[in-house]
Amino acid sequence: MPQVMEFKLPDLGEGLTEAEIVRWLVAVGDVVAIDQPVVEVETAKAMVEVPCPYGGVVTARFGEEGEELPVGAPLITVAVGAQSMPAGAEESAGAEGSGEAPRPLIGYGSDHSRPARRRRVRPVTAAVSAPVTAPAPVAVAPAAPVVPAAPAVPAGPVPVISPLVRKLAKDHGVDLRALHGSGPEGLILRADVEAALAALREPAPAPAPAAVAGAAQGERIPLKGLRGAVAEKLSRSRREIPDATCWVDADATELMAARAAMNAVGGPKISVLALLARICTAALAKYPELNSTVDLAAKEIVRLPSVHLGFAAQTERGLVVPVVRDAQGRNPESLSAEFARLTELARAGKLAPADLTGGTFTLNNYGVFGVDGSTPIVNHPEAAMLGVGRIIDKPWVHDGQLAVRKVVQLSLTFDHRVCDGGTAGGFLRYVADCVESPAVLLRTL
């Protein structure tokens, strides 16, 4: 008789604790092979197809598309050894389980027990016209302040001590029956009427925040998934890193000419990003302070032996930073190929979590958005980021003459704990010198 095995959402690595179901790749009753992908999930870092370690018939699925599950929550159950699902057996099979933990998946870490899954709450983006059974209380400002009413007065004359008080109230529209006299036995005095008039002259209070929110509630977008991960990382960078930024304009005419010459000889095309990356690795060899991280617990600066170069890539899911491993050992052709490969995976949402972690320095080419400059936020826990603006024709003094040259603005944001301005300025100046005269790189190639 087939044994029903439960497969749980595995630990996808790098501290990820949950994932959202994007698309089921199998249905109840399907026959699956060992290590066949059964579901596509989205983590805070990437889209991942999750393979099942069992072969057999799918007897149950847990979670709908769009639902978020914690690591360790059940994904599917599989009848191991079965070749087909008997009619009507889906419900009973879904209730069974072997109680055994699935074997760890290669590359996904160990399985840790987690709480039961929770439903993802969809944001409300529009007002609903139908009546609500139990609306939340909303504060509404009165047109005019209401004077506290006195205890009920028996039918008969209002206890007023003076005709002048009556006339004052009549002339100003004050209802004496709504007043509580401060005189003996509740007699209404002139001071009571004047107090009521003063209250009427006070401006109406501003609507309470609840009233404003209820009157025009905007679209609410959950700060979670990739957007939430980016927000947390940038916020942490601002909290922990005392950053500073320096920048310089550089004449990139010779760099662009060198790239054109490289590509003219045939072979794979060399990208501008690859040339800038090669310049960065050479600069980091001269200024290793910027290829480091700060260990707060140990109160130490850790200089890292390899350059794992992150680069910002814009995708439909948002901004991601894939990492080129051991960039210091790659030439421009190899860097171009790796940038292209990782960018394609990023746009398809197929980057593995390992492709998005472990960077030691980031190169951010925001020039692709048509802007000249920026002050980048350091990609925590790194120590620096080089920003590159668009390369554009500008008037420039070249060899003592005014000429039109291709100019780029370079900006370096750095952790002031790992170095001072002299080191940061030296790094940036070296990068600019290589951009203006690529021959400078020949010493390190």
Disulfide bonds with the S-S distance in Angstrom:
none
